[in-house]
Amino acid sequence: MPQYFGKLPTTGASWSTIGAVQGIQRHQQGVDFDCGGSHLAISILAANLIRVRLAPKGEFMPRRSWAVTPDDAEWSVVPFEVKETDAAVEILTEQLRVRVQRNECRVECFDKAGQAIAHDTGMGMAWRTGAIATWKRIEADEHFYGFGERTRLLDKLSEVKTNWTLDALDYDSLTDEMYTCIPFFIALRPNVNYGIFFNTTFWSQFDIGAEEPGVLRMETRGDELDYYIVYGSEPAQILRTYTHLTGRMPLPPKWAIGYHQCRWSYESEDVVRELAAEFRKRRIPCDVIHLDIDYMNGYRVFTWSPKRFSEPAKLVSELAQDGFKTVTIIDPGVKYEPEGDYHVFDAGVAKNYFVRKTDGELFHGYVWPDKAVFPDFLRPEVREWWGDLHRSLTEAGVAGIWNDMNEPAIADRPFGDPGEKIWFPADAPQGSEAERTTHAETHNLYGQSMAQAAYEGMKKLRSNQRSFILTRSGFAGVQRYSSVWMGDNQSLWEYLENSLPMLCNMGLSGVAFVGCDVGGFAGNATAELFARWMQVGMLYPLMRGHSAMTTAQHEPWVFGDRTENICREYINLRYQLLPYFYTLFWEAATTGAPILRPLLYHFPNDTHTYKLYDQVLLGSSLMAAPVYRPGVEYRAVYLPEGTWYDWWTGERYEGSTHILAHAPLEKMPLYVRAGAIIPMQPVMQYVDEHPLEELTLCIFPGNGEFTLYEDDGHTFEYQNGAWATTTYRVSSEGLETIVDIEARQGQWTPSRQTIVQVVGVGEQRFVDDGTSRQLRF
C-alpha cells in the first residue's frame, strides 16, 4: 500500500547476527561459546537463575564498582549438567534447561515440565553501530508486568518501554520515559512465571510485541548484551531472586509509614506551626511534615532562609515535641555563585566535584537557583562529601531527606522563561579516575547515586537512628537506599485510577516503598476526588499528601466536614493497621516481596487476575476494590478462589466469583481472606505517641498463619538481634476455631496485653509474655 501520510520510510544500519557455535568451554559457573569472533557466556548462578552475555567483538566490559548486581564469583557454585549433540548444547539445573542451538546460536529455556521460557526468535542476537539487541518469542496468553515506573494499566503487552530517566512533567497515559527506570519485567501465563533483568545502564528499550506481534525485542546502546533470566514457580520466588541480584530495602523508621503532609510550599515557620497545630487540634494522625524548596535561602541547597526559617532548630524541636518528624527537600543543582561565599559551590569547585564537559569546561544548566552546576555522584568521594553536607540539616534535627529534580531535571535557560529540557552531554566524563566513563552510560544512575549519597550521609550523621530517604529518580536497586514517589501527578480522576497499577508495577520491579501524591500535585481536587484518593492512599506504602504552588490547599480539613471525617477515618485505619504494615515492610526487607500487590501475585494461575488493575492486595490477606470515578456508588468486585469476608460487615463470600459492592462515598470496599490474621493497634496521633500496650489480632475463620515482626521502630539495633517475631496459626476442628501461638523469637521483649478476636465468634485476652499457647473458640 503506498504511503500517503507522514514521513517516507527510512533504512537504518543493517544488523550483524551472531555466528554459529565453533567451540565451547565449560567452567565452574557455566559454559562459554566461541561464535566466530563473538563470545557468548552463559553463567549458572542459581538453579533458577542464569546470566546471558554477548560480546560482539569477543571481549566483555569490566565490571563497574557501581554495578547493581553481585559479581558472578560471589554466588555459590551450583551443580549443573552439560549435554552435547550435533544440533545443540544443553545445560541442565534442578529447575531449568537451557538449550543453545549450534548453527544459529539461539538461546532457549525450558522449565522442568518442558514449557518454553524466553526463547530467542527472529535474528536471535544481533548488533549494529550504537546498538545491540535480542529478540524473544512471546508465548500464547503471555502477559508482562513490572518495567519500573510506568503509566497506564497493569499488563504491558503490546507496548514499548524506554529506559531513560527524565523529568516527566505533565505525564499522562501515553508517556513512555519516566523519572525512574528499571529494566526488569515478569512474564506470566498459566503455570509459567519468569523474569528478565536487562543489565544495562545505557539507554535501552523493550518492545513487547508492539512492532511485531509475538516478538519481544530488548535493545541497548551499550557495547554488549547482558541479561538475567529468573525462573519461579510463582512471582514471589522471582522477586526473591531478583532482589538478591539488585538488593533489598532497609527497614525504614516506623514513623515513615505514618501519614506525611507536604506542599510546595509551606513558606514560613509560622505556617508550618499552624499546620502542625491544626492536625493535633482536629485529631487527624500525622507523623511527618515536608519542607519544599522555599525553606532554603535563595534555593541554595543546604541552607536555611534567614527570614522565613530563621530558627530552624527551634522549629524542628517544637515539631518533635508534638510528635512530628521533619523532612527537607534537596536538589542536585548547586547555585553557580563565584565569590558569593557559598560553601557548597566553593568546596565543589575547589575539589573538582562537579560534572564537566570533555573540554574541561564546567557544565551548567538552569534550575531553581538559576544557573547551577551538578555534582558527579558516580564518584565515591563526591557522594561522601555530599552526604556530609547534610550535617547542616541534621544538626537542626531534620530526620529525612527528599531528593528531587535528580533525573537530572535541567533547563537551558532560567526557569520561567520558555526553554528546552537538557541533560549532561552524552560524552561528559563521569566516575572515578579508575573507571572513567561517560554520561551515556551513567545517566540512568544519576538520581540513584544522589539517593545513595543521602542515605549513607544520614546514616553516618544520625548515629543509630534510621532516616527516611525519598527520591524521584532511580534505577534498578534504588530500593537499597530510598523510597520512591511517582512524581508530579495531577488532581484528576484518571491519575487516581492510574496510581495503583503504577505502584503495583514498581513493587513487581523490586521497589516496595512507593507512593503517589495523595489528592494530586497539580490542579485542584474536588471534595469527592480527595475523599476517594485518601481511601486509596491509605493503602500506599508511602502515604503523602502533596500539592503545588498556585493550587488550592489540599489538607484533609479544607473540603468540609464530610470529607474531613472520611480522611480521619481512613488515616485512623492506617494507624490501626501499623503492626500489619510494619510486618509487610519487614517482609519486603528480607524477601523482596511487594507491600502493595496485584491479585496476580498470589493468584498467578487465575487468568481473571492478569488484567485486573483496579483491585489490590495489601500483603496477602487484605484486598481493596476502590472507586475511581465520580458519582459511582456501586462497583463490580472479583473475588478469587477461596472464602472471603467483607471487612466492614463480616459477610462471607465464596470465590471465584464477581459481586456488586455498595460503595457510598464513606466506604471503600475491603475484603479479607479466610484464615487471615490481621494485627491491629489503638489509634495514635503519631507512631510513638505512647507505648503499644494492647495488640488486637483480628482473625477471620479458616486456615492460615501470620508472623508478626516487631522491634523498637527507630534504631538499627534490630540488626544486632533486638527484634521479635511471633507466629500465629488459625485452623478449624469441627465447630471449634483453634488459634496456636508459637513462642516469641528474638531478643526484643514487648510488654503488652494481646486480644484475640475471631470475627463473628468471640474474643480472648491474655498478657503476652512470649510463651507459646493455644486458644480455642
VENLINFEN-V470673 format. One line per field, one symbol per residue. phi: phi as a letter, one per 30 degrees, with the letter a starting at -180 (. if undefined). burial: 1 if it has 9 or more other C-alpha atoms within 8 Angstrom, else 0. A space follows every 10 residues. Layout:
phi = ???
burial = ???
This chain:
phi = .dccbidddc cddddccddd dcabbdbdcl bcbdcijcbc bccccadcbb ccbbcecjbd dddddcecbd dedddddcda ccbcbdcacc cccdcbbccc dddchccbbb dddiddbhdd bhdibabaei abbbcbdcde icbbbjiidb dicddceicc bccadadcei dbdcdcdbdc bbdbbccbbe ibbabbcddb cdebacccid dbeibcccbb cdcbcabccc cadaeedddd dddddcjbdd dddddddddc bbacbddaed dddddddded ddhceacbcc cdeddddiid dibbddcdbd bddddddddd dcicccbcdb cddcedbehc hcdddddddd chccdbdddj dddbbbbedi dbcbdcddce ddddeddddd edcdddjdca bcdbhcddcb cdaeejddac dbbeeecddb jdedbdbbde dcedcddddd dddddddddd dchccdccbb bccabejedd badbcdiddb dbeddddddd ddddddddcj cdcbacddji dcjcddeddd dddddddedd eccbdaacei dddbdecdcj dddeddeddd dededddedd eddddddddc bidddcbddd dcbdccdddd cdccbbccic ccccbdccbd idbbbdbccd ejcbbdedci dcbcddacbc cdbdedbceb bbdeidbcdb bddbdaecea edcbcccccc ekbabacdcb adibccdddc jdbbbbccbb acbicccccc cdddcjcdbd baccccccei blbbbaddci ddabcbb
burial = 0000000000 0000001111 1101000011 1111110111 1111111111 1111110000 0000000101 0000100101 0000000111 1110111111 1101111111 1100011111 1011111100 1111111100 0111111111 1111111111 1111111100 1000111111 1111111110 0111111101 1111111111 0000111111 1111111111 1111111111 1110111110 0111111111 1111111110 1110010011 0001111111 1111111011 1101100110 0110111011 0011111111 1111100000 0001110110 0011111000 0110111011 1111111110 0111011101 0111011111 1111111111 1111100000 0100001111 1100011111 1111111111 1111111110 1100111111 1111111111 1111111111 1110111111 1111111111 1111111111 1110101111 1111111111 1111111100 1001010010 0011011101 1111111111 1111111110 1111111111 1111010011 0111111110 1111111100 0111101011 0111111001 0001111100 1011100111 1111111111 1001111000 0001111111 1111111111 1101111100 1111111111 1100001111 1111010100 0111111110 0010000100 0100001
